[in-house]
Amino acid sequence: NMTIEQFYEELEEKLQNLQDYKDNDDMDNYNILVHSLKTEARYIGCNELADMYYEHEKAAKANDIEYVKKEYSNLKTESLKTYEIIARNFTVSPPTVRMP
């Protein structure tokens, strides 16, 4: 749960950084950050999202700015869906079990 919590807490800032790198055509830093997000997403079991990050990682390595700019909104949308799922399912304290 700590890994999921950390992913959740850092995702908004990382998405903002990704957007800044994209907007500035900084594919080197975009690649580094999207690689990190891919690894984290795969570690917490979000394989489809990790695959999307991987496609962006490959594009950034190839300096394919057009792909990154064209597909960024889809990546952000899917990332935010994951963020919302985590918020609904993992940020609530577990119920208290009462012993008889």
Beta strands, then each sheet from edge to edge (+ up, - down):
end
